[in-house]
């Protein structure tokens, strides 16, 4: 029996908080240690060091972070910009929709005027690239 390939999953609350620290690191994609991420989160959330370590390890196993050894510690960085993750999640949701056209129509019907303008701009840019490339 063939297993269905799983696409990206939305981040849980803790995963999102941790990823936000990695994305916001100075000179991103700078690599942060577990301790550095824990310290950055300490101002807003009371989390155990081991909880942060577990979340970063799971994010690495999901290939959402990359890690490298720094002495005894691991340094983590986001594997991709947050916009790429968002695009992957939207693409996965569209792939799972029964009727892609209907899903797109419903999505576009829910966006703000500003977001609609951004979509038009993005489509225009793609059209221009296709015509020149």
C-alpha positions as CSV (number, residue, x, y, z in Angstrom):
1,X,0.0,0.0,0.0
2,X,1.5,3.3,-1.1
3,X,1.7,5.9,1.6
4,X,0.4,9.4,0.8
5,X,3.1,12.0,0.8
6,X,2.4,14.5,3.5
7,X,2.8,18.2,2.6
8,X,3.8,20.9,5.1
9,X,1.6,21.3,8.1
10,X,0.7,24.6,9.8
11,X,3.0,25.4,12.7
12,X,1.7,24.8,16.2
13,X,1.7,27.8,18.7
14,X,5.1,26.9,20.2
15,X,6.6,26.1,16.8
16,X,5.5,29.4,15.5
17,X,6.9,31.3,18.5
18,X,10.3,29.6,18.0
19,X,10.4,30.1,14.3
20,X,9.6,33.8,14.8
21,X,12.7,34.1,16.9
22,X,14.8,32.4,14.2
23,X,13.3,34.6,11.4
24,X,13.8,37.8,13.5
25,X,17.4,37.1,14.4
26,X,19.8,39.9,13.6
27,X,21.3,39.4,10.2
28,X,18.8,36.5,9.5
29,X,19.4,33.7,8.7
30,X,21.7,33.9,11.8
31,X,21.9,30.6,13.7
32,X,20.8,30.7,17.3
33,X,21.5,28.3,20.1
34,X,18.7,26.8,22.2
35,X,19.7,29.0,25.1
36,X,19.5,32.2,22.9
37,X,16.0,31.2,21.6
38,X,14.9,30.4,25.2
39,X,16.2,33.8,26.5
40,X,14.3,35.6,23.7
41,X,11.1,33.8,24.5
42,X,11.5,34.3,28.3
43,X,10.2,37.9,28.1
44,X,6.8,36.8,26.8
45,X,6.4,33.1,27.7
46,X,7.4,31.0,30.6
47,X,8.9,27.9,28.9
48,X,11.3,25.4,30.2
49,X,14.7,25.2,28.4
50,X,14.0,21.6,27.6
51,X,10.7,22.5,25.9
52,X,12.5,24.9,23.6
53,X,15.1,22.3,22.9
54,X,12.5,19.7,22.0
55,X,10.6,22.1,19.7
56,X,13.8,23.0,17.9
57,X,14.7,19.4,17.5
58,X,11.3,18.6,16.1
59,X,11.5,21.5,13.7
60,X,14.8,20.2,12.5
61,X,13.3,16.7,11.9
62,X,10.5,18.4,9.9
63,X,13.3,20.1,7.9
64,X,11.9,23.6,8.9
65,X,15.3,24.4,10.5
66,X,18.8,23.6,9.8
67,X,21.3,23.0,12.6
68,X,25.0,22.9,13.0
69,X,27.3,22.0,15.9
70,X,28.9,24.8,17.9
71,X,31.0,23.0,20.5
72,X,28.5,21.1,22.6
73,X,25.6,23.1,21.5
74,X,23.5,23.2,18.3
75,X,22.9,26.4,16.4
76,X,19.6,26.6,14.5
77,X,18.5,28.7,11.6
78,X,15.2,28.8,9.6
79,X,15.6,26.6,6.6
80,X,13.5,29.0,4.5
81,X,12.0,32.5,4.9
82,X,8.6,32.7,6.5
83,X,7.1,33.7,3.1
84,X,8.3,30.5,1.5
85,X,6.7,28.4,4.3
86,X,3.4,30.4,3.9
87,X,3.5,29.8,0.1
88,X,4.1,26.1,0.7
89,X,1.2,25.9,3.1
90,X,-1.1,27.7,0.7
91,X,0.0,25.4,-2.1
92,X,-0.6,22.3,0.0
93,X,-4.1,23.5,0.9
94,X,-4.9,24.1,-2.7
95,X,-3.5,20.6,-3.6
96,X,-5.9,19.1,-1.1
97,X,-8.9,21.1,-2.3
98,X,-11.4,19.0,-4.2
99,X,-12.1,21.7,-6.8
100,X,-9.0,23.9,-7.2
101,X,-10.9,26.6,-9.2
102,X,-13.7,26.9,-6.6
103,X,-11.1,27.0,-3.8
104,X,-9.2,29.8,-5.5
105,X,-12.5,31.7,-6.2
106,X,-13.5,31.4,-2.5
107,X,-10.0,32.5,-1.3
108,X,-9.9,35.5,-3.6
109,X,-13.5,36.4,-2.5
110,X,-12.2,36.7,1.1
111,X,-9.1,38.9,0.5
112,X,-9.0,42.6,1.2
113,X,-8.8,45.2,-1.5
114,X,-5.1,45.6,-0.7
115,X,-4.4,41.9,-0.9
116,X,-6.4,41.7,-4.2
117,X,-4.1,44.4,-5.6
118,X,-1.1,42.5,-4.5
119,X,-2.4,39.4,-6.2
120,X,-3.0,41.3,-9.4
121,X,0.5,42.8,-9.2
122,X,2.1,39.3,-8.6
123,X,0.2,37.8,-11.6
124,X,1.2,40.8,-13.8
125,X,4.8,40.3,-12.8
126,X,4.6,36.6,-13.7
127,X,3.0,37.4,-17.1
128,X,5.9,39.9,-17.8
129,X,8.5,37.2,-16.8
130,X,6.9,34.7,-19.1
131,X,6.8,37.1,-22.0
132,X,10.4,38.1,-21.6
133,X,11.9,34.8,-20.6
